[in-house]
């Protein structure tokens, strides 16, 4: 695998070279295509397994657009003590909460709390949280982000390009099974969303529904931060080493940022990297200040975004965008723009 840490633009085509197999990007006429296909309750006893890696530590190498931030206003979040998001569910936009369209949740998600959860302290430890075992490749994974006039067409089969998944359903022999019995298989989907290429703010923010709320740069969809019981999914549910897992319809998804989206550039202090799109068309960015820290909820608005200068379709622009954080709600808190239907097919 190759790590170059370079993101560059070729006309309207964004080329991302990172920890993946070789990828091909093509442009035709005024239509720009980013085509990335896989070149690639009670507590149970603690069990030993591979632990989740710390995904937020910066490096000093790589090239990227700059965030323009010297220091974030909020105190940096330690991955050993991430604030627990349980109960941070709202029926209106609120900083540090998920504005959810759903108020009644079925029971679901992980069956037992793991030792990485510290309910008394109200935090969880990413460094000691275990991952689902296994390494399953998806060589036929395919997705494309296409600019067509004033629209951007997001198409994906929801399989990760260039990165493996864990073994799902979770095997009873996997230490993760002591906490989470996820019985679901990963299945290819058929998603197509047409969003504005130049999104604008809605008259008022809107709530996040169940299912996809965005799509990442490797083709995997983002869900909001809630599990099926309305808890902090990143803290309670057990994902694979890329922070993904499937739900009942086989939709593989991220609730939090995935380290498998990272590049050398995205790990660089002061960097600003596009890592996906919300289903309202706004970009989802991974940004660091001059010390290499990610923003916190205190640096963002109720929808988990801010307005700043970013690279957008090959141009430097001041515009609204969402930001990845280490703390809940991780990606989106609500929609700043007008969302399309959250699920098209699959």
BAKE-678791 format. One record per residue (C-alpha): x, y, z; residue in three letters; residue number from 0. Coordinates in Angstrom, 3 decimals. Layout:
BEGIN
X / Y / Z / res / n
X / Y / Z / ala / NUM
...
//
This chain:
BEGIN
X / Y / Z / res / n
0.000 / 0.000 / 0.000 / unk / 0
1.174 / 3.513 / -0.736 / unk / 1
1.031 / 6.539 / 1.517 / unk / 2
1.860 / 9.751 / -0.278 / unk / 3
-0.170 / 12.227 / 1.733 / unk / 4
-0.950 / 14.289 / -1.354 / unk / 5
-4.264 / 15.776 / -2.392 / unk / 6
-4.219 / 17.743 / -5.584 / unk / 7
-6.620 / 19.128 / -8.135 / unk / 8
-6.598 / 18.490 / -11.866 / unk / 9
-9.074 / 20.975 / -13.333 / unk / 10
-12.287 / 20.037 / -11.535 / unk / 11
-11.053 / 16.560 / -10.649 / unk / 12
-9.886 / 15.985 / -7.107 / unk / 13
-7.270 / 13.267 / -6.890 / unk / 14
-6.571 / 11.731 / -3.514 / unk / 15
-3.533 / 9.517 / -3.189 / unk / 16
-3.351 / 7.847 / 0.220 / unk / 17
-3.257 / 4.444 / 1.854 / unk / 18
-4.978 / 2.741 / -1.027 / unk / 19
-4.271 / 0.800 / -4.133 / unk / 20
-3.974 / 2.710 / -7.379 / unk / 21
-6.997 / 4.816 / -8.349 / unk / 22
-7.988 / 6.376 / -11.638 / unk / 23
-9.569 / 9.780 / -12.116 / unk / 24
-11.036 / 11.010 / -15.404 / unk / 25
-12.509 / 14.276 / -16.656 / unk / 26
-14.712 / 14.861 / -19.691 / unk / 27
-15.858 / 18.250 / -20.963 / unk / 28
-17.365 / 20.396 / -18.258 / unk / 29
-18.341 / 17.385 / -16.171 / unk / 30
-15.848 / 16.540 / -13.459 / unk / 31
-15.781 / 13.104 / -11.951 / unk / 32
-14.112 / 11.943 / -8.842 / unk / 33
-14.071 / 8.233 / -9.375 / unk / 34
-12.661 / 6.167 / -6.593 / unk / 35
-13.067 / 2.476 / -7.140 / unk / 36
-11.270 / -0.102 / -5.196 / unk / 37
-7.935 / -0.449 / -6.423 / unk / 38
-9.158 / -1.069 / -3.400 / unk / 39
-27.019 / -2.428 / 30.715 / unk / 40
-24.827 / -5.035 / 32.592 / unk / 41
-21.217 / -5.406 / 31.877 / unk / 42
-19.693 / -8.509 / 30.394 / unk / 43
-16.223 / -9.692 / 31.422 / unk / 44
-13.321 / -7.848 / 29.861 / unk / 45
-11.712 / -9.693 / 26.977 / unk / 46
-8.400 / -9.089 / 25.269 / unk / 47
-8.337 / -8.125 / 21.604 / unk / 48
-6.844 / -5.646 / 19.203 / unk / 49
-7.598 / -2.160 / 20.460 / unk / 50
-8.658 / 0.833 / 18.431 / unk / 51
-5.718 / 2.973 / 17.373 / unk / 52
-5.511 / 6.625 / 18.358 / unk / 53
-6.605 / 8.292 / 15.145 / unk / 54
-6.261 / 11.943 / 16.072 / unk / 55
-2.531 / 12.320 / 16.682 / unk / 56
-0.923 / 14.762 / 14.226 / unk / 57
2.242 / 14.319 / 12.197 / unk / 58
4.551 / 16.944 / 10.763 / unk / 59
4.764 / 15.640 / 7.201 / unk / 60
2.515 / 15.880 / 4.162 / unk / 61
0.914 / 18.646 / 2.122 / unk / 62
-2.647 / 19.962 / 2.179 / unk / 63
-4.803 / 23.035 / 2.216 / unk / 64
-4.485 / 24.955 / 5.459 / unk / 65
-7.164 / 25.440 / 8.104 / unk / 66
-5.962 / 28.946 / 8.923 / unk / 67
-6.477 / 28.226 / 12.622 / unk / 68
-3.715 / 29.005 / 15.107 / unk / 69
-5.503 / 27.485 / 18.099 / unk / 70
-9.073 / 26.243 / 18.491 / unk / 71
-11.059 / 27.919 / 21.237 / unk / 72
-12.109 / 24.631 / 22.815 / unk / 73
-9.865 / 22.482 / 24.997 / unk / 74
-8.426 / 19.550 / 22.986 / unk / 75
-10.198 / 16.236 / 23.560 / unk / 76
-8.136 / 13.329 / 24.844 / unk / 77
-8.877 / 10.059 / 23.044 / unk / 78
-8.439 / 8.364 / 26.417 / unk / 79
-11.354 / 10.364 / 27.872 / unk / 80
-13.815 / 11.314 / 25.132 / unk / 81
-16.971 / 12.893 / 26.617 / unk / 82
-19.857 / 10.405 / 26.475 / unk / 83
-22.701 / 11.602 / 24.254 / unk / 84
-25.490 / 9.620 / 25.927 / unk / 85
-28.531 / 11.829 / 26.472 / unk / 86
-27.309 / 14.491 / 24.056 / unk / 87
-30.347 / 14.104 / 21.840 / unk / 88
-32.489 / 17.093 / 20.962 / unk / 89
-35.589 / 18.013 / 18.994 / unk / 90
-33.999 / 21.283 / 17.895 / unk / 91
-30.485 / 22.425 / 16.928 / unk / 92
-28.168 / 22.552 / 19.914 / unk / 93
-24.377 / 22.579 / 20.116 / unk / 94
-22.963 / 19.200 / 21.091 / unk / 95
-26.248 / 17.388 / 20.407 / unk / 96
-27.846 / 15.434 / 17.597 / unk / 97
-30.999 / 17.140 / 16.356 / unk / 98
-32.812 / 13.904 / 15.557 / unk / 99
-36.009 / 13.447 / 13.578 / unk / 100
-36.531 / 10.323 / 15.689 / unk / 101
-37.745 / 10.511 / 19.280 / unk / 102
-38.627 / 6.854 / 19.844 / unk / 103
-35.835 / 4.313 / 19.488 / unk / 104
-36.108 / 0.547 / 19.431 / unk / 105
-33.788 / -1.420 / 21.645 / unk / 106
-30.683 / -2.355 / 19.758 / unk / 107
-26.953 / -1.881 / 19.473 / unk / 108
-24.379 / -3.414 / 21.770 / unk / 109
-25.717 / -5.707 / 24.486 / unk / 110
-23.137 / -4.918 / 27.175 / unk / 111
-21.012 / -1.969 / 28.189 / unk / 112
-17.303 / -2.462 / 27.658 / unk / 113
-14.547 / -1.566 / 30.145 / unk / 114
-13.569 / 1.390 / 27.960 / unk / 115
-16.775 / 3.095 / 29.136 / unk / 116
-16.528 / 5.110 / 32.348 / unk / 117
-20.097 / 6.055 / 33.165 / unk / 118
-19.119 / 7.701 / 36.442 / unk / 119
-16.723 / 10.033 / 34.652 / unk / 120
-19.032 / 10.392 / 31.675 / unk / 121
-16.360 / 9.423 / 29.181 / unk / 122
-14.998 / 6.583 / 27.041 / unk / 123
-11.507 / 5.532 / 26.031 / unk / 124
-10.872 / 5.032 / 22.307 / unk / 125
-7.365 / 3.766 / 23.025 / unk / 126
-8.587 / 0.703 / 24.913 / unk / 127
-11.806 / 0.033 / 23.019 / unk / 128
-11.565 / -3.212 / 21.063 / unk / 129
-12.260 / -3.693 / 17.355 / unk / 130
-14.134 / -6.389 / 15.500 / unk / 131
-11.572 / -8.844 / 14.190 / unk / 132
-10.912 / -9.764 / 10.579 / unk / 133
-9.773 / -8.231 / 7.328 / unk / 134
-12.183 / -8.559 / 4.403 / unk / 135
-11.310 / -6.884 / 1.100 / unk / 136
-13.840 / -5.475 / -1.363 / unk / 137
-12.027 / -5.375 / -4.726 / unk / 138
-15.162 / -4.407 / -6.663 / unk / 139
-16.039 / -1.426 / -4.467 / unk / 140
-17.044 / 1.588 / -6.531 / unk / 141
-18.219 / 5.145 / -6.027 / unk / 142
-18.180 / 8.431 / -7.913 / unk / 143
-18.730 / 12.104 / -7.088 / unk / 144
-19.684 / 13.882 / -10.303 / unk / 145
-20.054 / 17.588 / -10.970 / unk / 146
-22.767 / 18.294 / -13.548 / unk / 147
-23.629 / 21.959 / -13.905 / unk / 148
-25.073 / 23.222 / -10.634 / unk / 149
-25.393 / 19.709 / -9.220 / unk / 150
-23.118 / 17.138 / -7.665 / unk / 151
-24.103 / 13.505 / -8.108 / unk / 152
-22.999 / 11.205 / -5.298 / unk / 153
-23.104 / 7.540 / -6.295 / unk / 154
-21.816 / 4.638 / -4.238 / unk / 155
-22.223 / 0.937 / -3.598 / unk / 156
-21.242 / 1.717 / 0.029 / unk / 157
-18.305 / -0.685 / 0.033 / unk / 158
-14.989 / 0.817 / 1.200 / unk / 159
-12.502 / 1.554 / -1.556 / unk / 160
-8.988 / 0.507 / -0.677 / unk / 161
-9.555 / -0.533 / 2.910 / unk / 162
-10.758 / -3.811 / 4.453 / unk / 163
-13.639 / -4.342 / 6.838 / unk / 164
-13.883 / -6.656 / 9.805 / unk / 165
-15.718 / -9.983 / 9.769 / unk / 166
-19.472 / -9.497 / 10.094 / unk / 167
-21.632 / -10.936 / 11.577 / unk / 168
-19.425 / -10.814 / 14.662 / unk / 169
-18.283 / -14.360 / 15.373 / unk / 170
-18.897 / -15.839 / 18.800 / unk / 171
-15.138 / -16.519 / 18.970 / unk / 172
-14.356 / -12.809 / 18.531 / unk / 173
-13.722 / -11.038 / 21.877 / unk / 174
-15.993 / -8.246 / 20.614 / unk / 175
-18.931 / -10.687 / 20.810 / unk / 176
-18.842 / -10.450 / 24.623 / unk / 177
-20.217 / -6.922 / 24.232 / unk / 178
-21.819 / -6.654 / 20.804 / unk / 179
-23.541 / -9.529 / 18.957 / unk / 180
-24.001 / -7.642 / 15.669 / unk / 181
-25.632 / -10.336 / 13.450 / unk / 182
-25.646 / -8.313 / 10.232 / unk / 183
-23.832 / -8.955 / 6.969 / unk / 184
-22.236 / -6.268 / 4.811 / unk / 185
-24.058 / -5.948 / 1.477 / unk / 186
-23.456 / -3.780 / -1.595 / unk / 187
-25.978 / -0.967 / -1.919 / unk / 188
-27.127 / 1.246 / -4.779 / unk / 189
-27.144 / 4.839 / -3.573 / unk / 190
-27.416 / 7.916 / -5.751 / unk / 191
-28.000 / 11.393 / -4.369 / unk / 192
-28.098 / 14.616 / -6.342 / unk / 193
-27.080 / 17.556 / -4.163 / unk / 194
-26.290 / 21.185 / -4.974 / unk / 195
-22.726 / 21.744 / -6.125 / unk / 196
-22.812 / 25.142 / -4.424 / unk / 197
-25.030 / 24.575 / -1.371 / unk / 198
-26.750 / 27.390 / 0.490 / unk / 199
-28.169 / 27.668 / 3.985 / unk / 200
-31.764 / 26.610 / 4.491 / unk / 201
-34.207 / 29.023 / 6.110 / unk / 202
-33.632 / 27.026 / 9.288 / unk / 203
-31.603 / 23.913 / 10.159 / unk / 204
-33.320 / 20.535 / 9.871 / unk / 205
-33.107 / 17.319 / 11.846 / unk / 206
-31.146 / 14.195 / 10.959 / unk / 207
-33.130 / 11.090 / 10.065 / unk / 208
-32.203 / 7.463 / 10.468 / unk / 209
-29.840 / 6.117 / 7.827 / unk / 210
-27.230 / 7.947 / 5.756 / unk / 211
-26.602 / 11.622 / 6.473 / unk / 212
-23.534 / 11.872 / 4.263 / unk / 213
-20.985 / 9.909 / 2.263 / unk / 214
-17.251 / 9.698 / 2.885 / unk / 215
-14.395 / 10.025 / 0.433 / unk / 216
-13.961 / 6.235 / 0.371 / unk / 217
-17.608 / 5.641 / -0.582 / unk / 218
-18.878 / 4.550 / 2.831 / unk / 219
-21.901 / 6.406 / 4.194 / unk / 220
-21.980 / 8.365 / 7.418 / unk / 221
-24.825 / 7.806 / 9.884 / unk / 222
-25.436 / 10.232 / 12.721 / unk / 223
-23.872 / 9.628 / 16.140 / unk / 224
-26.764 / 7.567 / 17.546 / unk / 225
-27.109 / 3.812 / 17.833 / unk / 226
-30.440 / 1.965 / 17.566 / unk / 227
-31.134 / 2.711 / 21.237 / unk / 228
-30.409 / 6.421 / 20.878 / unk / 229
-27.050 / 6.205 / 22.665 / unk / 230
-23.585 / 7.380 / 21.651 / unk / 231
-22.795 / 4.811 / 18.952 / unk / 232
-19.061 / 5.508 / 18.934 / unk / 233
-18.834 / 4.682 / 22.630 / unk / 234
-21.210 / 1.714 / 22.889 / unk / 235
-21.162 / -0.208 / 19.623 / unk / 236
-18.107 / -2.099 / 18.478 / unk / 237
-16.865 / -1.384 / 14.989 / unk / 238
-13.976 / -2.735 / 12.963 / unk / 239
-10.532 / -1.141 / 12.726 / unk / 240
-11.875 / 1.412 / 10.229 / unk / 241
-14.711 / 2.389 / 12.640 / unk / 242
-17.405 / 0.826 / 10.446 / unk / 243
-20.100 / -1.819 / 10.849 / unk / 244
-23.326 / -2.912 / 9.105 / unk / 245
-26.948 / -2.451 / 10.164 / unk / 246
-29.936 / -4.732 / 9.463 / unk / 247
-30.127 / -3.988 / 5.719 / unk / 248
-26.414 / -4.614 / 5.327 / unk / 249
-25.525 / -0.915 / 5.046 / unk / 250
-21.918 / -0.561 / 6.174 / unk / 251
-21.460 / 2.852 / 7.797 / unk / 252
-19.443 / 5.146 / 10.025 / unk / 253
-20.855 / 6.967 / 13.067 / unk / 254
-17.537 / 8.659 / 13.810 / unk / 255
-14.486 / 9.621 / 11.829 / unk / 256
-12.651 / 6.676 / 10.314 / unk / 257
-8.869 / 6.621 / 10.487 / unk / 258
-9.010 / 4.795 / 7.146 / unk / 259
-9.984 / 8.112 / 5.542 / unk / 260
-6.752 / 9.622 / 6.797 / unk / 261
-3.785 / 10.690 / 4.708 / unk / 262
-0.382 / 11.993 / 5.567 / unk / 263
-1.764 / 15.406 / 4.690 / unk / 264
-4.828 / 15.096 / 6.916 / unk / 265
-2.592 / 14.260 / 9.877 / unk / 266
-0.523 / 17.414 / 9.397 / unk / 267
-0.790 / 20.335 / 11.803 / unk / 268
-2.739 / 23.192 / 10.221 / unk / 269
-4.288 / 21.030 / 7.495 / unk / 270
-7.793 / 21.146 / 6.014 / unk / 271
-8.940 / 18.109 / 4.008 / unk / 272
-12.294 / 17.269 / 2.437 / unk / 273
-13.321 / 13.787 / 3.637 / unk / 274
-16.949 / 13.627 / 2.483 / unk / 275
-20.221 / 15.359 / 1.713 / unk / 276
-23.378 / 15.866 / 3.748 / unk / 277
-26.634 / 15.019 / 1.993 / unk / 278
-27.353 / 18.737 / 1.800 / unk / 279
-24.268 / 19.199 / -0.387 / unk / 280
-21.953 / 20.778 / 2.165 / unk / 281
-18.450 / 19.383 / 2.564 / unk / 282
-17.266 / 17.434 / 5.598 / unk / 283
-13.705 / 18.387 / 6.499 / unk / 284
-10.939 / 17.159 / 8.757 / unk / 285
-9.174 / 20.274 / 10.020 / unk / 286
-6.347 / 20.826 / 12.482 / unk / 287
-4.975 / 23.880 / 14.201 / unk / 288
-1.303 / 24.799 / 14.307 / unk / 289
-0.770 / 22.309 / 17.150 / unk / 290
-2.385 / 19.479 / 15.194 / unk / 291
-5.597 / 19.375 / 17.237 / unk / 292
-9.077 / 18.847 / 15.847 / unk / 293
-11.828 / 21.347 / 16.684 / unk / 294
-14.195 / 20.685 / 19.558 / unk / 295
-17.920 / 21.283 / 19.873 / unk / 296
-17.062 / 24.685 / 21.348 / unk / 297
-15.540 / 25.715 / 18.014 / unk / 298
-18.564 / 24.741 / 15.928 / unk / 299
-22.230 / 25.631 / 15.582 / unk / 300
-25.269 / 23.463 / 16.363 / unk / 301
-24.984 / 21.622 / 13.035 / unk / 302
-21.316 / 20.863 / 13.787 / unk / 303
-19.907 / 23.247 / 11.236 / unk / 304
-18.337 / 26.629 / 10.702 / unk / 305
-17.591 / 29.123 / 7.941 / unk / 306
-13.960 / 29.429 / 6.876 / unk / 307
-11.684 / 29.282 / 3.856 / unk / 308
-11.427 / 25.783 / 2.369 / unk / 309
-10.521 / 24.177 / -0.940 / unk / 310
-13.739 / 23.441 / -2.842 / unk / 311
-13.697 / 21.959 / -6.334 / unk / 312
-10.164 / 23.154 / -6.901 / unk / 313
-10.736 / 26.699 / -5.664 / unk / 314
-10.041 / 28.430 / -2.386 / unk / 315
-13.364 / 29.675 / -1.016 / unk / 316
-14.842 / 31.026 / 2.192 / unk / 317
-17.892 / 28.878 / 2.822 / unk / 318
-19.806 / 26.894 / 5.395 / unk / 319
-18.761 / 23.276 / 5.990 / unk / 320
-19.021 / 20.521 / 8.573 / unk / 321
-16.049 / 19.519 / 10.732 / unk / 322
-14.946 / 16.171 / 12.096 / unk / 323
-14.342 / 16.107 / 15.847 / unk / 324
-13.085 / 13.514 / 18.286 / unk / 325
-16.129 / 14.157 / 20.459 / unk / 326
-19.846 / 13.547 / 19.961 / unk / 327
-21.650 / 14.193 / 17.633 / unk / 328
-18.480 / 13.567 / 15.565 / unk / 329
-19.730 / 14.614 / 12.083 / unk / 330
-23.142 / 16.329 / 11.705 / unk / 331
-25.461 / 17.636 / 14.407 / unk / 332
-28.180 / 18.806 / 12.014 / unk / 333
-28.442 / 19.899 / 8.388 / unk / 334
-27.325 / 23.443 / 7.653 / unk / 335
-28.662 / 23.197 / 4.112 / unk / 336
-31.649 / 21.469 / 2.563 / unk / 337
-31.132 / 17.683 / 2.527 / unk / 338
-32.122 / 15.348 / -0.256 / unk / 339
-33.936 / 12.092 / 0.516 / unk / 340
-31.581 / 10.250 / 2.822 / unk / 341
-31.905 / 6.910 / 1.101 / unk / 342
-32.481 / 6.364 / -2.619 / unk / 343
-32.159 / 2.613 / -3.051 / unk / 344
-30.133 / -0.350 / -1.931 / unk / 345
//
